[in-house]
Amino acid sequence: MKKAAMLKHFQIAGIPLVQASCNFFLPSSFGDVVLVDSSVTNWGTSSFTVQHRLFREEALAVEGIEKRVWTVRPTAEPSRARGQAIPKEVIERFS
């Protein structure tokens, strides 16, 4: 599902990044071909963690994680944002 369609379908403000970290094991240069493997490694009530692993040839070059929050705008305070429980439908699509 494209992002714009997802925001409209689930009536959310977005899934902002709230935490990130990364470790670099091998240098890569412009023009290098890397394979990116990304997966959700943890589901919370309103947040989830994604692990990214980049391989150059067969070697792990980069490993990073990001934590994102399923976010809505309260009707009474549309300038604010708050986390909301991730729908089961979304979690099931990743299973």
N, C-alpha and C positions, 0 to 999 in steps of 0.2 A: 504494500500500500504506500503510495507516495505521501510525503509529509503533509502537504496541504489537505489531502483527502482524509488523512488520519486525524488531524486537528479538528476538522469539521465533523467527521463521523463520531468521534468520542467527545466532542465539545470540550476540548482542553486548550489551555494556553500554550502548552509546549512540554518539552522534557529537558529542562535546563541541566547543564553540567554543574555539579556541586563539589566534585572532588576528582582529581586526576593525578596519576603518577606514572613514571616511565623509567625503564632501565635500558641503556644502550650497551650492547655487547660487542657488536661489530660495526665498523664504519660503513656507510653506504654513500655513494656519489651519484650525482645527476646522471641518469641514463642506466643505472643499475636496475635490474629486474628483481622485484621482491614479491613474495607471495604473502598476502595478508589473511590471517585466520582470526576471525572475531566470533565470540560467543558470549551469551549471557551466562554468568557463573553464579549469580545469586539474585533471588527475587525477594524483596522485602514487601511490606504492605503498600507503600507508595513510592518506593525506590527500587532500582536494580543496578547491578554491577556488570559491566562489559569488560572482558579481557581481550586485548589485541596482541597477536604475536606475528611479527614480521620475520620471514625467513629469506635469506639470500642464499640461493642454491639450497642446500639441505641444512644449513646452519641457522640457529636462532640469532637474529641480529638485534631485535628490539622486542621488549615485552612491556606492555602498559595496561593500566586499568582506568576505567572511568566510572563514576557513580552518577546516575541521573535520577531526577525526581519527576513523577507524573504530576503535572501542575495544572490547576484550574484558577480562574479568577472569580472570587466570591461576588455574587450578584449585588450585595449591599456595598461592597468596596471593590469596584472593578479595577482600581489602580494597584491593588495588592495581588499577590499570588500565594497559593498555599498548596501543599501536597494533598493528593487524593488517592484512595485505594486504586491500584491498577486493576482494570477489569480482567476477569478470568479468561475472557476471549483473547486478550492480548497475550497473556502468559501461555495459553494453549497453542497459539500460533508458533511459539518457539519450541514446543515440545516435539 
